[in-house]
């Protein structure tokens, strides 16, 4: 399709006239600017295939990356608006992250109509009869008159091929003349002169305005520090985080988080993020091991950002340069423990809730111990969980058994073997008064196993009597609880 031997393109339900840049269907019509039309044609010439941003900038803006980066975003925005398309659920133009764009609709071309010789219609009034001229004789030896000069028409450079229809030549020459006369002022008017056009400044510190709105970032509320290279500092987004960790899972719409932005004045998009997601989980992970003090989280060109911790809790972001500093407060959602938000509602002590009844587990009858530890991300929940049909004997028959589990983190986990009633009796029959059921405890690698969740089987007269739960926090006193065996 690159030779442009066609007059129009059919793109889905729309048609684009390649000479007039007119996009239309039925009663709807849009007049595209020259650059926007070229972007659409570049995509339409490769339907179903990804066209990179670099290729589009090279073809449309002659490799001018400084101008083309922002102009390409604006062109895609205008095309989606014309097609009534959406970047979240595209029907026409799909964004391929970190690659480019792809046209999703089928494309067909409508060639130029066949060239026809058209005879002008006769005049409505009869033409007057010519006045006869006196006849003159030409001597036989008189020289013939010289032929009339022939004027050659030079094709418009790079727009015509030999044998192109005269209509196309006239149209393209006219379009070229208009473009030369109007210049960049005309393009600017077409792109930004309409009331419904996007703002000329499409970026703030490396983030386009549409993405800022989706993430809930308010540039006006950002905590920034001036430097010789520009600005840098903290910006918070109400829906910036999409966390899926063992501790926390964001809602579908995202969760509150922040990032460090470096806004160098010489950057092509006026800055970039540090790619350090400052969610509650990441901030708390830093402060789990840093009771009081600062932890570096971002650095660039002599500008440094660090997290301030106090009593194992994140407090603020400290911005520093060789000549200035500033403290940026963190919102409460990023500084406080989340005792409920970290839990997956589909799980309870490592068991799916829809399986509790099948295992014969009664939540209310189970024995659990709760304790606080400021070094941990949420409330510690530790228990002896018994299920009347949770285990099976040698004949695959369901039997009751208990297990030591914790309900910390998002889903909880088992921390001991499963013990049936017979196994507990056998342990006590060996003569021990107290037997550890969790010899390894619960290892906290960030504190070298300073925290332990332990459970012991208590025996009396060689019979099982109770389960003793013991929790030793990193900060605070040991907490214990005794649980009856059977319910």
C-alpha positions as a printed NumPy array, in Angstrom:
array([[  0.   ,   0.   ,   0.   ],
       [  2.977,   2.321,   0.263],
       [  2.73 ,   3.608,  -3.337],
       [ -0.633,   5.212,  -2.503],
       [ -2.351,   4.128,  -5.714],
       [ -5.691,   4.58 ,  -4.023],
       [ -7.987,   7.467,  -3.2  ],
       [ -9.588,   6.258,   0.008],
       [ -9.218,   3.593,   2.686],
       [-11.976,   1.663,   4.426],
       [-11.031,   1.162,   8.101],
       [-13.771,  -0.727,   9.867],
       [-16.879,   1.405,   9.487],
       [-14.904,   4.536,   8.595],
       [-13.351,   5.887,   5.394],
       [-10.323,   8.134,   5.146],
       [ -9.654,  10.221,   2.044],
       [ -5.874,  10.277,   1.603],
       [ -5.902,  13.58 ,  -0.307],
       [ -8.216,  15.658,   1.843],
       [ -7.472,  13.979,   5.232],
       [-11.226,  13.611,   5.699],
       [-12.367,  10.784,   7.99 ],
       [-16.055,  10.046,   7.636],
       [-18.907,   7.564,   7.898],
       [-22.581,   8.186,   7.257],
       [-23.376,  11.537,   8.929],
       [-20.173,  11.708,  10.996],
       [-17.103,  13.489,   9.671],
       [-13.735,  14.599,  11.071],
       [-11.109,  16.753,   9.384],
       [ -7.726,  15.405,  10.468],
       [ -4.495,  17.333,  10.424],
       [ -1.79 ,  16.178,   8.038],
       [  0.35 ,  14.585,  10.764],
       [ -2.564,  12.81 ,  12.423],
       [ -3.658,  11.439,   9.037],
       [ -0.129,  10.176,   8.359],
       [ -0.11 ,   8.331,  11.689],
       [ -3.419,   6.668,  10.808],
       [ -2.185,   5.691,   7.334],
       [  1.031,   4.247,   8.788],
       [ -1.058,   2.034,  11.083],
       [ -3.535,   1.171,   8.324],
       [ -0.726,   0.057,   6.029],
       [  0.172,  -2.546,   8.656],
       [ -3.228,  -3.782,   9.919],
       [ -3.023,  -6.245,  12.789],
       [  0.716,  -5.661,  13.23 ],
       [  2.453,  -3.566,  15.87 ],
       [  4.022,  -0.367,  14.562],
       [  6.672,   0.924,  16.954],
       [  6.695,   4.474,  18.259],
       [ 10.149,   4.911,  16.759],
       [  8.855,   3.953,  13.306],
       [  5.934,   6.375,  13.539],
       [  8.167,   9.237,  14.704],
       [ 10.63 ,   8.453,  11.904],
       [  7.947,   8.398,   9.195],
       [  5.79 ,  11.288,  10.369],
       [  8.193,  13.633,  12.172],
       [ 11.428,  12.815,  10.297],
       [ 13.054,  11.22 ,  13.372],
       [ 12.582,  14.393,  15.426],
       [ 12.17 ,  12.582,  18.736],
       [ 11.954,  15.739,  20.816],
       [  8.853,  16.932,  18.943],
       [  7.508,  13.533,  17.932],
       [  7.197,  11.943,  21.376],
       [  4.529,  14.349,  22.62 ],
       [  3.009,  14.94 ,  19.194],
       [  2.507,  11.182,  18.672],
       [  0.627,  10.906,  21.971],
       [ -1.594,  13.785,  20.897],
       [ -2.183,  12.223,  17.468],
       [ -3.23 ,   8.882,  18.999],
       [ -5.504,  10.771,  21.398],
       [ -7.155,  12.617,  18.499],
       [ -7.623,   9.425,  16.474],
       [ -9.23 ,   7.629,  19.406],
       [-11.514,  10.605,  19.924],
       [-12.505,  10.601,  16.256],
       [-13.183,   6.844,  16.32 ],
       [-14.919,   7.188,  19.711],
       [-12.401,   4.587,  20.887],
       [-10.954,   3.807,  24.33 ],
       [ -7.419,   2.917,  25.393],
       [ -8.771,   0.627,  28.14 ],
       [-11.081,  -1.367,  25.806],
       [ -9.846,  -0.524,  22.305],
       [-11.787,  -1.402,  19.166],
       [ -9.62 ,   0.498,  16.672],
       [ -6.183,   1.396,  18.082],
       [ -4.524,  -0.798,  20.694],
       [ -1.533,   0.34 ,  22.736],
       [  1.187,  -2.32 ,  22.961],
       [  3.089,  -1.375,  26.147],
       [  6.735,  -0.404,  25.592],
       [  6.398,  -1.191,  21.86 ],
       [  3.9  ,   0.897,  19.918],
       [  0.392,   0.714,  18.505],
       [ -1.696,  -1.727,  16.472],
       [ -4.743,  -1.152,  14.264],
       [ -7.376,  -3.762,  15.103],
       [ -9.841,  -3.261,  12.226],
       [ -9.672,  -4.738,   8.731],
       [ -8.468,  -2.376,   6.022],
       [ -9.339,  -2.18 ,   2.348],
       [ -8.494,   0.407,  -0.292],
       [-10.722,   2.227,  -2.764],
       [ -8.647,   2.98 ,  -5.901],
       [ -8.952,   6.092,  -8.01 ],
       [-11.799,   6.09 , -10.508],
       [-10.692,   5.265, -14.107],
       [ -9.482,   8.278, -16.069],
       [-12.101,   9.555, -18.503],
       [-11.97 ,  12.233, -21.216],
       [-14.814,  14.615, -20.528],
       [-16.136,  16.831, -23.334],
       [-17.472,  20.169, -22.105],
       [-21.245,  20.495, -22.582],
       [-22.456,  22.814, -25.39 ],
       [-23.219,  26.402, -24.505],
       [-26.844,  27.294, -23.893],
       [-26.669,  30.149, -26.469],
       [-25.629,  29.477, -30.058],
       [-22.162,  30.67 , -30.812],
       [-21.996,  33.55 , -33.317],
       [-20.95 ,  32.615, -36.818],
       [-17.311,  33.37 , -37.478],
       [-16.571,  36.336, -39.682],
       [-14.999,  35.101, -42.878],
       [-11.478,  36.237, -43.368],
       [-10.087,  37.103, -46.732],
       [ -8.176,  34.316, -48.286],
       [ -4.49 ,  34.819, -48.622],
       [ -2.254,  32.818, -50.722],
       [  0.965,  31.434, -49.519],
       [  3.784,  31.191, -51.936],
       [  4.924,  27.661, -52.591],
       [  8.438,  28.496, -51.498],
       [  7.433,  30.339, -48.249],
       [  8.908,  28.875, -45.039],
       [  6.571,  27.085, -42.606],
       [  5.719,  28.96 , -39.382],
       [  7.65 ,  27.776, -36.332],
       [  5.799,  25.334, -34.046],
       [  4.2  ,  26.724, -30.889],
       [  6.321,  26.17 , -27.755],
       [  5.328,  23.189, -25.565],
       [  5.162,  23.836, -21.833],
       [  6.167,  20.856, -19.7  ],
       [  4.48 ,  20.297, -16.299],
       [  6.926,  19.005, -13.714],
       [  5.354,  16.535, -11.28 ],
       [  5.229,  17.653,  -7.621],
       [  8.251,  16.04 ,  -5.948],
       [  7.597,  12.706,  -4.173],
       [  3.838,  12.889,  -4.65 ],
       [  3.189,  11.77 ,  -8.229],
       [  4.091,   8.762, -10.245],
       [  4.191,   8.704, -14.082],
       [  0.714,   8.49 , -15.482],
       [ -1.013,   9.748, -12.339],
       [ -4.453,  11.279, -12.972],
       [ -4.43 ,  15.075, -13.456],
       [ -6.965,  15.494, -10.663],
       [ -4.611,  13.899,  -8.181],
       [ -1.703,  16.063,  -9.36 ],
       [ -3.698,  19.278,  -9.018],
       [ -4.961,  18.277,  -5.557],
       [ -1.557,  17.339,  -4.238],
       [  0.103,  20.44 ,  -5.674],
       [ -2.583,  22.586,  -4.071],
       [ -2.146,  20.791,  -0.756],
       [  1.608,  21.315,  -0.899],
       [  1.201,  25.004,  -1.611],
       [ -1.186,  25.43 ,   1.291],
       [  1.185,  23.587,   3.576],
       [  4.096,  25.797,   2.53 ],
       [  2.031,  28.952,   3.05 ],
       [  0.558,  27.991,   6.399],
       [  3.595,  26.194,   7.848],
       [  3.746,  25.218,  11.461],
       [  1.129,  27.821,  12.422],
       [ -1.533,  25.938,  10.457],
       [ -0.561,  22.603,  12.021],
       [ -0.654,  24.123,  15.49 ],
       [ -4.114,  25.518,  14.809],
       [ -5.396,  22.172,  13.572],
       [ -3.976,  20.289,  16.564],
       [ -4.586,  22.696,  19.408],
       [ -6.991,  25.391,  18.194],
       [-10.204,  23.456,  18.887],
       [-11.975,  23.631,  22.206],
       [-12.052,  19.838,  22.538],
       [ -8.331,  19.362,  21.834],
       [ -6.   ,  18.075,  24.587],
       [ -3.785,  20.537,  26.422],
       [ -0.539,  21.402,  24.693],
       [  1.43 ,  20.229,  27.752],
       [  0.61 ,  16.509,  27.886],
       [  3.171,  15.526,  30.518],
       [  4.034,  16.325,  34.096],
       [  7.419,  15.039,  35.193],
       [  7.354,  12.05 ,  32.849],
       [  3.69 ,  11.067,  33.349],
       [  1.041,  11.963,  30.773],
       [ -2.054,  13.738,  32.023],
       [ -4.396,  10.849,  31.208],
       [ -2.331,   8.417,  33.262],
       [ -2.135,  10.881,  36.152],
       [ -5.92 ,  11.069,  36.213],
       [ -6.261,   7.265,  36.162],
       [ -3.73 ,   6.867,  38.986],
       [ -5.226,   9.68 ,  41.049],
       [ -2.05 ,  11.809,  41.082],
       [ -2.493,  15.496,  41.852],
       [  0.674,  17.354,  40.737],
       [ -0.378,  20.379,  42.77 ],
       [ -0.08 ,  18.387,  46.011],
       [  3.329,  16.887,  45.217],
       [  6.141,  17.62 ,  47.693],
       [  9.006,  18.825,  45.467],
       [ 12.47 ,  20.254,  46.039],
       [ 14.143,  22.632,  43.58 ],
       [ 17.571,  21.602,  42.254],
       [ 19.975,  22.893,  39.63 ],
       [ 18.728,  20.203,  37.216],
       [ 15.029,  20.841,  37.911],
       [ 12.746,  19.436,  40.595],
       [ 12.528,  16.146,  42.419],
       [ 10.275,  14.898,  45.164],
       [  7.327,  12.813,  46.324],
       [  3.945,  12.466,  44.588],
       [  1.086,  10.333,  45.925],
       [ -1.465,   8.531,  43.76 ],
       [ -4.797,   7.376,  45.194],
       [ -4.878,   4.401,  42.799],
       [ -1.2  ,   4.045,  41.943],
       [ -0.447,   0.67 ,  43.581],
       [ -1.324,  -2.758,  42.221],
       [  0.156,  -4.906,  44.964],
       [ -0.034,  -8.692,  45.009],
       [  2.287,  -9.98 ,  47.718],
       [  2.148, -12.46 ,  50.565],
       [  1.202,  -9.536,  52.826],
       [ -1.198,  -7.442,  50.8  ],
       [ -3.415,  -7.482,  47.729],
       [ -4.756,  -4.265,  46.248],
       [ -8.366,  -3.869,  45.168],
       [ -9.015,  -3.99 ,  41.431],
       [ -8.897,  -0.201,  41.175],
       [ -5.479,  -0.011,  42.814],
       [ -4.427,   1.439,  46.155],
       [ -2.712,   4.506,  47.512],
       [  1.04 ,   4.696,  46.966],
       [  3.757,   7.173,  46.121],
       [  6.893,   7.478,  44.027],
       [  9.922,   9.71 ,  43.731],
       [  9.836,  11.891,  40.608],
       [ 12.886,  13.52 ,  39.024],
       [ 11.833,  16.453,  36.81 ],
       [ 14.984,  17.475,  34.956],
       [ 14.339,  20.517,  32.803],
       [ 16.392,  19.093,  29.93 ],
       [ 14.552,  15.774,  29.738],
       [ 12.458,  15.137,  26.637],
       [  9.377,  14.424,  28.757],
       [ 10.359,  16.715,  31.583],
       [ 11.254,  13.943,  34.008],
       [ 10.684,  10.357,  35.066],
       [  9.794,   8.215,  38.056],
       [ 12.382,   6.369,  40.104],
       [ 10.371,   3.112,  39.779],
       [ 10.365,   2.772,  43.569],
       [  6.766,   1.999,  44.507],
       [  6.175,   3.444,  47.972],
       [  3.206,   1.396,  49.148],
       [  2.466,   0.551,  52.781],
       [  4.013,  -2.881,  52.237],
       [  7.325,  -1.619,  50.81 ],
       [  7.629,   1.15 ,  53.404],
       [  6.866,  -1.205,  56.286],
       [  9.355,  -3.761,  54.955],
       [ 12.083,  -1.097,  55.179],
       [ 11.132,  -0.143,  58.738],
       [ 10.816,  -3.731,  60.008],
       [ 14.569,  -3.755,  60.511],
       [ 15.115,  -0.011,  61.037],
       [ 13.617,   1.011,  64.361],
       [ 14.754,   4.649,  64.131],
       [ 16.661,   6.33 ,  61.343],
       [ 16.671,   6.663,  57.579],
       [ 16.785,   4.221,  54.668],
       [ 17.839,   5.431,  51.199],
       [ 15.212,   4.658,  48.575],
       [ 16.182,   6.756,  45.498],
       [ 19.166,   8.748,  44.214],
       [ 19.95 ,  10.608,  40.993],
       [ 22.487,  13.291,  40.057],
       [ 23.268,  14.173,  43.654],
       [ 19.615,  14.316,  44.735],
       [ 18.706,  11.708,  47.351],
       [ 15.43 ,  10.554,  48.909],
       [ 15.31 ,   8.496,  52.107],
       [ 12.562,   6.985,  54.258],
       [ 12.428,   8.129,  57.879],
       [ 11.445,   5.382,  60.358],
       [ 10.45 ,   5.826,  64.019],
       [  9.583,   2.902,  66.315],
       [  9.546,   0.582,  63.298],
       [  6.903,   2.711,  61.566],
       [  7.389,   4.787,  58.353],
       [  7.061,   8.512,  59.062],
       [  8.141,  10.725,  56.156],
       [ 10.362,  11.09 ,  53.093],
       [ 13.532,  13.147,  53.48 ],
       [ 14.676,  14.942,  50.298],
       [ 18.269,  16.125,  50.143],
       [ 20.616,  17.847,  47.699],
       [ 24.088,  19.311,  48.357],
       [ 22.479,  22.707,  48.977],
       [ 18.944,  22.064,  50.299],
       [ 16.672,  19.568,  52.054],
       [ 12.984,  19.043,  52.709],
       [ 10.754,  16.634,  54.651],
       [  7.621,  15.293,  52.935],
       [  4.93 ,  13.856,  55.241],
       [  3.298,  10.543,  54.349],
       [ -0.488,  10.066,  54.495],
       [ -1.805,   7.851,  57.344],
       [ -2.629,   5.048,  54.887],
       [  1.122,   4.613,  54.307],
       [  2.291,   4.856,  57.928],
       [ -0.061,   2.656,  59.971],
       [ -0.413,  -1.105,  60.282],
       [ -3.292,  -2.676,  58.384],
       [ -4.644,  -5.383,  60.722],
       [ -7.573,  -6.229,  58.473],
       [ -6.641,  -5.   ,  55.011],
       [ -3.827,  -7.531,  54.638],
       [ -6.171, -10.502,  55.04 ],
       [ -7.549, -12.429,  52.107],
       [-11.239, -12.925,  52.985],
       [-11.233, -16.294,  51.207],
       [ -8.697, -17.762,  53.688],
       [ -8.634, -18.483,  57.422],
       [ -5.432, -19.808,  59.041],
       [ -4.225, -21.242,  55.742],
       [ -7.545, -22.953,  54.915],
       [ -9.984, -21.843,  52.261],
       [-13.237, -20.833,  53.922],
       [-15.271, -22.926,  51.506],
       [-13.377, -26.   ,  52.821],
       [-13.878, -25.381,  56.557],
       [-17.167, -27.287,  56.749],
       [-15.782, -30.185,  54.701],
       [-12.906, -30.55 ,  57.183],
       [-15.237, -30.235,  60.178],
       [-13.502, -27.058,  61.383],
       [-15.456, -24.743,  63.658],
       [-13.933, -21.251,  63.615],
       [-15.515, -20.265,  66.921],
       [-14.339, -23.429,  68.688],
       [-10.71 , -23.121,  67.596],
       [ -8.127, -21.788,  70.069],
       [ -6.225, -18.717,  68.844],
       [ -3.783, -16.225,  70.322],
       [ -3.508, -12.619,  69.13 ],
       [ -0.597, -10.305,  69.849],
       [  0.937,  -7.088,  68.564],
       [  4.508,  -6.687,  67.383],
       [  5.493,  -3.282,  65.978],
       [  8.128,  -4.938,  63.808],
       [  5.498,  -6.961,  61.947],
       [  3.175,  -5.747,  59.206],
       [ -0.082,  -6.677,  60.958],
       [ -1.517,  -8.331,  64.065],
       [  0.03 , -11.738,  64.887],
       [ -2.645, -14.477,  65.01 ],
       [ -1.532, -17.947,  66.068],
       [ -3.679, -20.975,  66.878],
       [ -4.407, -24.658,  67.379],
       [ -6.891, -25.561,  64.653],
       [ -8.833, -28.822,  64.99 ],
       [-10.86 , -30.43 ,  62.228],
       [-13.186, -33.382,  62.977],
       [-12.638, -34.788,  59.446],
       [ -9.444, -33.089,  58.417],
       [ -7.144, -36.126,  58.256],
       [ -7.466, -39.732,  57.063],
       [ -6.344, -43.005,  58.691],
       [ -4.519, -45.85 ,  56.974],
       [ -7.799, -46.994,  55.429],
       [ -8.512, -43.501,  53.972],
       [-11.272, -42.971,  56.507],
       [-11.76 , -39.356,  57.703],
       [-10.523, -38.765,  61.243],
       [-10.089, -35.687,  63.408],
       [ -6.723, -33.971,  63.712],
       [ -5.192, -30.664,  64.76 ],
       [ -2.453, -28.443,  63.384],
       [ -0.609, -25.344,  64.553],
       [ -1.228, -22.483,  62.087],
       [ -0.773, -18.735,  61.886],
       [ -3.157, -16.253,  60.298],
       [ -0.498, -13.662,  59.609],
       [  0.209, -12.318,  56.146],
       [ -2.504, -12.531,  53.521],
       [ -3.565, -16.196,  53.593],
       [ -1.977, -17.715,  56.699],
       [ -0.013, -20.958,  56.79 ],
       [  0.525, -24.225,  58.631],
       [  3.616, -24.301,  60.88 ],
       [  3.461, -27.832,  62.353],
       [  2.617, -31.397,  61.37 ],
       [ -0.957, -32.678,  61.611],
       [ -1.636, -34.625,  64.821],
       [ -4.507, -37.109,  65.204],
       [ -5.914, -38.031,  68.594],
       [ -4.034, -41.365,  68.534],
       [ -0.736, -39.621,  67.739],
       [ -1.162, -37.228,  70.668],
       [ -1.864, -40.174,  72.991],
       [  1.224, -41.978,  71.725],
       [  3.4  , -38.928,  72.41 ],
       [  2.213, -38.66 ,  76.003],
       [  2.485, -42.422,  76.552],
       [  6.251, -42.081,  76.015],
       [  6.449, -40.322,  79.382],
       [  7.095, -36.701,  78.454],
       [  5.187, -33.942,  80.315],
       [  5.763, -31.299,  77.638],
       [  6.469, -31.924,  73.97 ],
       [  7.26 , -29.25 ,  71.383],
       [  4.98 , -29.462,  68.343],
       [  6.785, -26.645,  66.46 ],
       [ 10.504, -27.16 ,  67.124],
       [ 11.546, -24.704,  64.382],
       [  9.212, -21.926,  65.488],
       [  8.363, -19.277,  62.915],
       [ 11.486, -17.956,  61.281],
       [ 11.673, -14.219,  60.737],
       [ 14.664, -13.828,  58.396],
       [ 14.819, -10.059,  58.783],
       [ 15.358, -10.57 ,  62.551],
       [ 17.409, -13.78 ,  62.483],
       [ 14.615, -15.857,  64.052],
       [ 14.139, -13.511,  67.028],
       [ 10.403, -14.036,  66.72 ],
       [  9.048, -17.499,  67.485],
       [  5.576, -18.971,  67.388],
       [  5.756, -22.151,  69.434],
       [  3.209, -24.767,  70.499],
       [  3.612, -27.506,  73.1  ],
       [  1.626, -30.646,  73.939],
       [  1.036, -30.811,  77.713],
       [  0.673, -34.308,  79.218],
       [ -0.608, -35.453,  82.609],
       [ -0.351, -39.061,  83.793],
       [  0.745, -40.012,  80.259],
       [ -2.484, -38.62 ,  78.805],
       [ -2.906, -35.535,  76.521],
       [ -4.179, -32.631,  78.609],
       [ -3.848, -29.361,  76.596],
       [ -2.002, -27.382,  73.926],
       [  0.085, -24.41 ,  75.047],
       [  0.669, -21.566,  72.572],
       [  3.617, -19.212,  73.094],
       [  4.502, -16.086,  71.125],
       [  7.791, -14.211,  71.586],
       [  7.722, -10.865,  69.755],
       [ 10.813,  -8.947,  68.731],
       [  9.572,  -6.022,  70.827],
       [  7.533,  -6.804,  73.949],
       [  6.947,  -9.612,  76.439],
       [  6.122, -13.256,  75.737],
       [  2.383, -13.968,  75.335],
       [  0.958, -17.427,  76.143],
       [ -2.393, -19.22 ,  75.991],
       [ -3.562, -22.751,  76.915],
       [ -6.067, -24.531,  74.662],
       [ -8.293, -27.5  ,  75.425],
       [ -7.692, -30.473,  73.173],
       [-11.08 , -31.603,  71.905],
       [-14.271, -29.695,  71.286]])
